[in-house]
Amino acid sequence: MIAIEEDVQKLIESTDVIAKETFEDSKKMREFLKTLSDMYNTSYNNILLLKSQRENINFVASKEDFEKYKYNVKEGEKPLKIIKRIKTEEGVKFKVAEVFDISQTDAVRNKKVYEKEYIDKMLKGMCERRGLYYDPNNQMLNIESIVGDISQNTRQRNNLKYDVDKYASQSQAEVNATIFVVAKKLGINTRNYNLKDVCQWGTDKDTKTLKESLKYMQKFTNYFVKDFESQEKINKIEKQEQEEME
């Protein structure tokens, strides 16, 4: 059983409008996807809500969580509202919770920076595991290959290789958006990446379709990062085995 309180329902309904506005403006879409690259563990609904309250968001937590690690919310900063999912004995319920972005505190977030050679090595491993061609001179092409492989698997209704394949979209526009998010997450230059086709695709779509699209982008980005981390573990094990042999 899912319980949704009135104040939660109002917030959910407000995201319908924000989702439509995001698809109507390529700049807003770019900003949403940039935030998603940092907050891929956060639901798309909460990202929409957070960005409607504060333009630059990259990591949020409750005041209590920040204080637990000896960080303080700056004086005069107002809390941001999100929808929190809570499991109960009766089922699942949602409530409105208050959080702060890290920029509203005295904490500093150190963003992980990947070297180009390191990214190349990980992408090569990911391509090889999927049986894809790896281009040593084109990082974006390799990302496109991995994302496209998952999308193609679902289009052809093949047996799903990975859990995330069930989220794969039928829209090339959504695939393109996901490529942008992943590249942004890895620190690859996306300055000239055009997102107009993503917005054009959403022009005549209903709200439900648009929100399902944003959900797909969030789900796949979350998976891609986990798969990238899996490749990191594989390479670490292989390196250790090689050192032991030597």
Buried (B, 14 or more C-beta within 10 A) or exposed (E): EEEEEEEBEEBBEBBBEBBBBBBEEBEBBBBBBBBBBBBBEBBBBBBBBBBBEBEEBBBBBBBEEBEEEEBEBEEEBEBBBBBBEEEEEEEEBBBBBEBBBBBBBEBEEEEEEBEEEEBBBBBBBBBEBBEBEBBEEEBBBBBBBBBBBBBEBBEEEEEEEBEBBEBBBEBEBBBBBBBBBBBBBBBBEBEEBEBEBBBEBBEEBEBEBBBBBBBBBBBBBBBBBBBBEBBBEBBEEEEEEEEEEE
